[in-house]
């Protein structure tokens, strides 16, 4: 569903589990398919197929509200063809 950076670790959140891995977010980002995953904040990568709602500067994925940086918001909207 999403990946969250936490210092030298990342939390990988799936629909049923959560995993903590010692890795850099940038390293994981390079291994993910670009057509499904997108970095929307310096600390978050999301699965764009799991977006439930978009409000102001955040997205709802499952029950989690995830912030979207101003620089990534336009790219996210363009990617989702909402313009």
C-alpha positions in Angstrom: 0.0 0.0 0.0 2.8 2.4 1.0 6.3 2.7 2.2 7.4 5.2 4.9 10.9 6.3 5.7 11.9 6.1 9.4 15.5 7.2 9.8 17.8 4.4 8.5 14.8 2.1 8.2 11.6 1.9 6.0 8.2 0.6 7.0 6.5 -1.3 4.2 2.8 -1.4 4.8 0.7 -4.0 3.0 -3.0 -4.7 3.3 -2.4 -7.3 6.0 1.1 -6.8 7.4 3.8 -4.2 8.2 7.5 -4.9 7.7 10.5 -2.8 8.9 13.6 -3.1 6.8 17.0 -1.5 7.1 17.2 0.3 3.8 17.1 3.8 2.3 13.8 4.9 0.7 15.6 6.0 -2.4 17.1 2.5 -2.9 13.7 0.9 -2.6 12.2 3.5 -4.9 14.6 2.6 -7.7 13.5 -1.1 -7.5 9.7 -0.4 -7.7 7.7 -0.3 -10.9 7.2 3.4 -11.8 3.8 2.8 -13.3 2.4 1.7 -9.9 4.5 3.4 -7.2 5.1 7.1 -6.8 7.1 9.1 -4.3 4.7 11.8 -3.0 6.7 13.1 -0.1 10.3 12.9 1.1 9.2 10.2 3.5 6.5 8.3 1.5 6.1 6.2 -1.6 2.6 5.0 -2.3 0.9 2.5 -4.5 -1.3 4.8 -6.7 -3.8 2.0 -7.2 -4.6 2.0 -3.5 -5.6 5.7 -3.3 -9.1 6.0 -1.8 -9.4 9.9 -1.7 -7.3 13.0 -2.4 -7.8 16.1 -0.2 -5.8 19.3 -0.2 -2.2 18.1 0.4 -2.9 14.5 1.5 -4.1 11.2 0.1 -6.1 8.5 1.9 -4.8 5.0 1.5 -6.8 2.5 3.4 -7.3 4.3 6.7 -4.0 6.2 6.6 -3.8 9.9 5.7 -0.5 10.4 3.9 0.9 13.9 3.2 1.7 15.0 -0.4 4.5 17.6 -0.9 3.7 20.7 -2.9 6.3 19.7 -5.5 4.8 16.2 -6.0 1.1 17.2 -5.9 1.0 18.4 -9.6 2.8 15.2 -10.8 0.4 13.1 -8.8 -2.7 14.8 -10.2 -1.2 14.6 -13.8 -0.5 10.9 -13.3 -4.0 10.2 -12.1 -5.4 12.3 -15.0 -7.4 14.5 -12.7 -6.6 17.8 -14.5 
